[in-house]
Amino acid sequence: MGLYLPILYGSVRSQRRSIHVARFALERLQRRPGVETRLFDPAELPFGNLIHRSWEWMDAPVEVAQFEAEMVRADGFLVVTPEYNHGYPGTLKNLLDHLFEPWGRKPFAFVGAGGPYGGARAIDGLRLVIPGLKAISIPTMIGVSQVDKSFGPDGPLTDREGWERRFDVLFAELEWYALALQRARQEPAVDSAPTGR
Ligand SMILES: Cc1cc2nc3c(=O)[nH]c(=O)nc-3n(C[C@H](O)[C@H](O)[C@H](O)COP(=O)(O)O)c2cc1C
C-alpha cells in the first residue's frame, strides 16, 4: 500500500496529558501494514507564533524545511489535540498556518482529548479550518474523555482492547481516504486545488 501518515500533535503545555494519547496513537499506527508514521511534537519544532509562512521565511531554521518536506511527502494526517476553552490550541493552528500547499487534497483524521466531551469542540473547530487548507476531514473521530483519568504514560488505564479497536477503525478509514486521494492526486487538479506539493 505504501502510505505515510504523520501525527500532528497540538500542545506544548508543560503538564500536558494528551501527549499520552498521541504516543498511544503512534504506537498503534506503527503496527499498521504498509503505513509509515512519525509524531510531530510542536514542543520540538521552532515554529512559535506565525511570523513568516514557510515560503516567506528566508533564514528559516533547517527544521522548518524538514517539516515541510515531510508534510509534502505525507498522504494524510492524524491530528491529536486537547481542547482549550472550547477550541483547539493556538499552537496547532500555528503549525498548520506555516504551510499551505502540502496539506492540499489530503485527508485529516482527528483524535481529541479533554474533559467531559473528549475534545469534541476542538475537533469541530478544526473541521471548519480544514477546507481553508484545501484538505478534507474524514467522518470518524475519537474523543478521549477525562484524559487525566483515562490515559497515562503507558496508554489507556482501562479497556485497552476497546481503545485499540477504536483507533484501528479510525486508522482504517484514514488509510482508505489516503489511498483514494493518493491515486486521485495523479489526476490533474481543478483550478482551485493546491497540488499537495
Ligand atoms: C487553558 C485550558 C483550557 C481548557 N479548557 C477545556 C475545555 O474547554 N473543555 C475541556 O473539555 N477541557 C478543557 N481543558 C482541559 C484539557 O482538555 C485537559 O487539560 C486535558 O488534560 C488535555 O489537555 P493537555 O494535553 O494540555 O493536558 C482545558 C485545559 C487548559 C489548560
The ligand as an SDF file (V2000), in Angstrom:
LIG
                    3D

 31 33  0  0  0  0  0  0  0  0999 V2000
   -6.2600   26.5560   29.1230 C   0  0  0  0  0  0  0  0  0  0  0  0
   -7.0690   25.3040   29.2680 C   0  0  0  0  0  0  0  0  0  0  0  0
   -8.4050   25.3140   28.9190 C   0  0  0  0  0  0  0  0  0  0  0  0
   -9.1550   24.1530   28.9850 C   0  0  0  0  0  0  0  0  0  0  0  0
  -10.4490   24.1610   28.5320 N   0  0  0  0  0  0  0  0  0  0  0  0
  -11.1280   22.9920   28.4120 C   0  0  0  0  0  0  0  0  0  0  0  0
  -12.4180   22.9690   27.8060 C   0  0  0  0  0  0  0  0  0  0  0  0
  -12.9640   23.9520   27.3800 O   0  0  0  0  0  0  0  0  0  0  0  0
  -13.0260   21.7620   27.6920 N   0  0  0  0  0  0  0  0  0  0  0  0
  -12.4640   20.6000   28.1260 C   0  0  0  0  0  0  0  0  0  0  0  0
  -13.0550   19.5540   27.9740 O   0  0  0  0  0  0  0  0  0  0  0  0
  -11.2330   20.6030   28.7180 N   0  0  0  0  0  0  0  0  0  0  0  0
  -10.5690   21.7760   28.8590 C   0  0  0  0  0  0  0  0  0  0  0  0
   -9.3110   21.8070   29.4330 N   0  0  0  0  0  0  0  0  0  0  0  0
   -8.7690   20.5860   29.9750 C   0  0  0  0  0  0  0  0  0  0  0  0
   -7.8950   19.9220   28.9660 C   0  0  0  0  0  0  0  0  0  0  0  0
   -8.6790   19.3370   27.9840 O   0  0  0  0  0  0  0  0  0  0  0  0
   -7.0790   18.9540   29.7720 C   0  0  0  0  0  0  0  0  0  0  0  0
   -6.0130   19.6940   30.3410 O   0  0  0  0  0  0  0  0  0  0  0  0
   -6.5920   17.7330   29.1310 C   0  0  0  0  0  0  0  0  0  0  0  0
   -5.6440   17.1620   30.0030 O   0  0  0  0  0  0  0  0  0  0  0  0
   -5.9430   17.8350   27.7380 C   0  0  0  0  0  0  0  0  0  0  0  0
   -5.0090   18.8810   27.6450 O   0  0  0  0  0  0  0  0  0  0  0  0
   -3.4330   18.7500   27.9770 P   0  0  0  0  0  0  0  0  0  0  0  0
   -2.8230   17.8090   26.9910 O   0  0  0  0  0  0  0  0  0  0  0  0
   -2.8920   20.1370   27.8780 O   0  0  0  0  0  0  0  0  0  0  0  0
   -3.3400   18.1900   29.3690 O   0  0  0  0  0  0  0  0  0  0  0  0
   -8.5550   22.9570   29.4330 C   0  0  0  0  0  0  0  0  0  0  0  0
   -7.2090   22.9730   29.8130 C   0  0  0  0  0  0  0  0  0  0  0  0
   -6.4690   24.1140   29.7200 C   0  0  0  0  0  0  0  0  0  0  0  0
   -5.0150   24.0770   30.0810 C   0  0  0  0  0  0  0  0  0  0  0  0
  1  2  1  0
  2  3  1  0
  2 30  2  0
  3  4  2  0
  4  5  1  0
  4 28  1  0
  5  6  2  0
  6  7  1  0
  6 13  1  0
  7  8  2  0
  7  9  1  0
  9 10  1  0
 10 11  2  0
 10 12  1  0
 12 13  2  0
 13 14  1  0
 14 15  1  0
 14 28  1  0
 15 16  1  0
 16 17  1  0
 16 18  1  0
 18 19  1  0
 18 20  1  0
 20 21  1  0
 20 22  1  0
 22 23  1  0
 23 24  1  0
 24 25  2  0
 24 26  1  0
 24 27  1  0
 28 29  2  0
 29 30  1  0
 30 31  1  0
M  END
$$$$
